[in-house]
Amino acid sequence: MTPSSPAQSLEQLLDKEVSALSPDLLARWTSMSVAPARLTPHVVLLARHDVRVLGYDEAEEEFGTGELDGAGRLRHWGTWGERLAWALPHL
């Protein structure tokens, strides 16, 4: 793992979480997911809709949402728990 790429364990967790999504949430995920990229030392970007982002907080081990400001910095970050399905509706 490089400092800017997510761990393989995150990829495995994401595969598990995506496979558990309902058809409606899976369709939403498919249309908004992006290649994982590090937003902060602890948050990995997983999906985006305009300025709204969904990521995984490796320190909290929870999925969350926030916004990117004009400079690309994460703002208004909050976590929704350990399930992708709990955070995705807030994107």
Backbone torsions as a table, in degrees:
resi	resn	phi	psi	omega
1	MET	NA	132.6	173.7
2	THR	-92.6	161.7	-179.1
3	PRO	-58.0	-23.1	-176.7
4	SER	-101.6	2.2	-179.8
5	SER	-117.1	149.1	-179.2
6	PRO	-73.4	157.5	178.3
7	ALA	-71.0	153.9	178.0
8	GLN	-60.6	-33.5	179.0
9	SER	-61.8	-32.5	175.7
10	LEU	-66.2	-40.7	178.5
11	GLU	-62.0	-40.4	178.2
12	GLN	-66.3	-43.1	177.2
13	LEU	-61.1	-44.0	-179.4
14	LEU	-63.1	-42.2	176.6
15	ASP	-57.9	-44.3	179.4
16	LYS	-63.6	-45.3	-177.9
17	GLU	-67.1	-42.0	179.6
18	VAL	-64.0	-39.6	-179.5
19	SER	-66.9	-19.1	-179.8
20	ALA	-93.2	-2.7	-178.2
21	LEU	-70.4	147.1	172.8
22	SER	-67.0	162.4	178.4
23	PRO	-55.4	-40.8	179.9
24	ASP	-65.1	-45.6	179.5
25	LEU	-69.4	-33.5	177.2
26	LEU	-63.5	-41.2	177.7
27	ALA	-63.0	-41.7	178.5
28	ARG	-64.5	-45.3	178.9
29	TRP	-58.4	-46.6	-177.3
30	THR	-60.0	-36.7	-177.7
31	SER	-80.6	-16.5	-174.1
32	MET	-120.1	-10.7	-177.1
33	SER	-68.8	149.2	179.1
34	VAL	-131.3	167.6	174.5
35	ALA	-62.7	131.7	-179.3
36	PRO	-56.1	136.5	178.7
37	ALA	-148.8	145.7	-178.5
38	ARG	-76.4	126.8	175.4
39	LEU	-94.8	-39.2	178.8
40	THR	-139.7	175.9	177.7
41	PRO	-58.1	-22.1	-177.0
42	HIS	-118.0	-10.7	-174.2
43	VAL	-114.7	127.2	177.8
44	VAL	-107.4	124.2	177.2
45	LEU	-69.0	133.3	179.7
46	LEU	-124.5	-28.8	-178.3
47	ALA	-152.4	156.4	-178.5
48	ARG	-147.9	142.4	172.5
49	HIS	-139.3	104.5	-174.0
50	ASP	56.9	-123.5	179.5
51	VAL	-87.2	-11.9	179.2
52	ARG	-78.2	138.4	179.8
53	VAL	-131.7	153.7	173.4
54	LEU	-122.2	135.4	-179.0
55	GLY	-145.4	179.9	176.5
56	TYR	-117.3	125.1	178.7
57	ASP	-90.4	105.7	-176.2
58	GLU	-68.4	-27.3	178.0
59	ALA	-72.1	-42.9	-179.0
60	GLU	-87.5	-17.3	-174.7
61	GLU	56.8	47.6	-179.9
62	GLU	-141.8	154.8	173.7
63	PHE	-86.3	145.9	-179.1
64	GLY	-150.1	175.8	178.9
65	THR	-133.3	158.7	177.7
66	GLY	-167.5	-164.0	179.5
67	GLU	-132.2	150.9	173.1
68	LEU	-99.1	132.1	176.6
69	ASP	-81.5	-177.3	-176.9
70	GLY	-60.8	-23.6	179.4
71	ALA	-95.1	3.8	179.2
72	GLY	83.3	13.2	178.1
73	ARG	-87.9	143.1	180.0
74	LEU	-74.0	128.7	179.2
75	ARG	-130.9	158.4	174.6
76	HIS	54.5	40.2	-178.4
77	TRP	-76.8	135.0	174.4
78	GLY	-149.7	146.0	-179.1
79	THR	-100.6	155.7	-175.1
80	TRP	-121.2	3.1	178.3
81	GLY	118.2	-174.0	-171.7
82	GLU	-85.5	2.1	-179.6
83	ARG	-113.6	131.9	176.4
84	LEU	-57.6	-38.2	-178.8
85	ALA	-62.8	-24.1	178.6
86	TRP	-79.5	-29.3	-177.4
87	ALA	-91.9	-33.6	-173.2
88	LEU	-57.2	-38.8	178.3
89	PRO	-63.3	-17.5	-179.2
90	HIS	-88.4	-4.4	178.3
91	LEU	-77.3	NA	NA
